[in-house]
Amino acid sequence: MAVDIKNVTDVGTEPGTLPDTMAAWVIRQEREGEPLDAFQIEEIEVPEPGALEVIVRVMAAGVNYNNVWAAMGKPVSVFRYHPEDDHHIGGSDASGIVWKTGPGVTKWQPGDEVVIHCNQASYEDPEVHGFDPLAAPSQKIWGYETSWGSFAQFTKVQAQQLIPKPKNLTWEESASYALTYFTAYRMLIDRCEMQAGARVLIWGAAGGLGVFATQLCRLSGALSCGVVSSAEKGALLEQLGITGWIDRNEYAGMMRKGGESPDEEKARFKEMRRFGGAVREVLGDDPNIVFEHVGQATFPTSVFVVKPFGKVVICAGTTGYNLDFDVRYLWMRQKEILGSHFANAWECTKANQLIESGEVRPVLWRTMGFDGVAEAHQLMKENKHLGKIAILVGAPETGLGKTEEGAGAIYAEVGA
Ligand SMILES: NC(=O)c1ccc[n+]([C@@H]2O[C@H](COP(=O)([O-])OP(=O)(O)OC[C@H]3O[C@@H](n4cnc5c(N)ncnc54)[C@H](OP(=O)(O)O)[C@@H]3O)[C@@H](O)[C@H]2O)c1
């Protein structure tokens, strides 16, 4: 049955009371594939909050690459992560209003305005208390490894996922940044201990992760060299304070495809050296940090160009997970590879303060209506976007929800 989303901004109840059902964008296992086909709107029962859980009315949601993977069912089907739910409501970023709290929740009340970070872990795992929740066996990414994400009128989260909504941002601005910004924060600030004067090479610098990596470099006094695939993305980076940028189309020969002949390998190394020269020209020296998420295509270059004793920090492998590189450049020059995954609640809190103070700003490319969820993921899969895409859910129009003056988002006005 087709669901009418004309009234998606009206939930019909006051904070404290949940309606029986809600409109939600749902992926089901039998229709995994292109985002445009995999996402469909359905009417779903609103869940009740369990112990230490909160139901948030979603005012706006943020689009991330993880639900491109969820739609495709690749590299694995998300239904493997949550076999208890036969629907997948994706969405790992949101701003909204606390609507109902579960037993044990004391810090949040119905009516509170919040942003949601996407890390979940069981309160009962010892890693959560004193080590790092990302190390807990129960750790999951909300809205990817769990159902009940943000592409619906209501979402179910753990109370520890809630952060006060920055008053200087609209609903759509505050829904757009958390997942990629907090990931970039952990990668650079905590995993790499980036300091003033560091030299950082950032792949995909105008993408969701990259726009925040670029701003964190500027704020930390580090030099940054961004890699992008068009001049208009380079122009956005200049607005964000990049030291300099390189168009990767000029170095297509350095990308690892796999199965190259010895002659092709030789040619690839020559191109990697040429690219290294261009990076040095921007930074004044080789980078001592490389910000990686592209994976197979770029990883050999990352290990090759990073300075001796430097760090390659990686949180994804968009072009492929099986990475191969000439390991002599790693051991002879004592380089390090660091894995990183999202962020813990403390990192999220610290990073969010920089948004509240306007020192780091969301970078919004486009805000779409609730009907745009499938299309937004398709655009992202096809690399047609810059920065972030937000979706209006409970907010009837853009520009609402801001209650204090202050720097809002940067709007990327170029692209598809
Ligand atoms: N583990 C975690 O916690 C975590 C958190 C966030 C994201 N991720 C993952 O990280 C990846 C990137 O996320 P995102 O939000 O930044 O995505 P995004 O907004 O699509 O940005 C990625 C950027 O990578 C660049 N790129 C794409 N294909 C490339 C290629 N073949 N060679 C070089 N550069 C390429 C593109 O920039 P140009 O075309 O301009 O070069 C694109 O803007 C995704 O796989 C996502 O799932 C992981």
The ligand as a Gaussian input file, in Angstrom:
#p B3LYP/6-31G(d) Opt

LIG

0 1
 N       34.559000       3.705000       9.589000
 C       33.887000       4.815000       9.766000
 O       33.614000       5.162000      10.905000
 C       33.453000       5.637000       8.604000
 C       32.873000       6.894000       8.841000
 C       32.503000       7.683000       7.748000
 C       32.644000       7.198000       6.462000
 N       33.171000       5.949000       6.275000
 C       33.344000       5.435000       4.893000
 O       34.300000       6.288000       4.262000
 C       34.042000       6.355000       2.868000
 C       33.955000       7.822000       2.452000
 O       32.876000       8.432000       3.150000
 P       32.450000       9.927000       2.813000
 O       31.274000      10.248000       3.635000
 O       33.627000      10.832000       2.877000
 O       32.000000       9.725000       1.294000
 P       31.855000      10.785000       0.134000
 O       31.117000      12.001000       0.616000
 O       31.342000      10.036000      -1.043000
 O       33.355000      11.271000      -0.146000
 C       34.360000      10.377000      -0.590000
 C       35.275000      11.077000      -1.555000
 O       36.229000      10.109000      -2.013000
 C       36.655000      10.469000      -3.313000
 N       36.780000       9.283000      -4.182000
 C       35.782000       8.498000      -4.624000
 N       36.281000       7.532000      -5.427000
 C       37.624000       7.740000      -5.492000
 C       38.702000       7.078000      -6.151000
 N       38.494000       6.024000      -6.959000
 N       39.946000       7.558000      -5.968000
 C       40.176000       8.630000      -5.184000
 N       39.192000       9.304000      -4.527000
 C       37.941000       8.844000      -4.678000
 C       35.614000      11.417000      -3.894000
 O       36.266000      12.669000      -4.087000
 P       36.869000      13.127000      -5.491000
 O       36.043000      12.495000      -6.583000
 O       36.735000      14.612000      -5.424000
 O       38.302000      12.687000      -5.475000
 C       34.565000      11.584000      -2.800000
 O       34.193000      12.940000      -2.622000
 C       32.785000       5.535000       2.619000
 O       33.149000       4.228000       2.200000
 C       32.125000       5.495000       3.989000
 O       31.266000       4.388000       4.156000
 C       33.596000       5.179000       7.305000

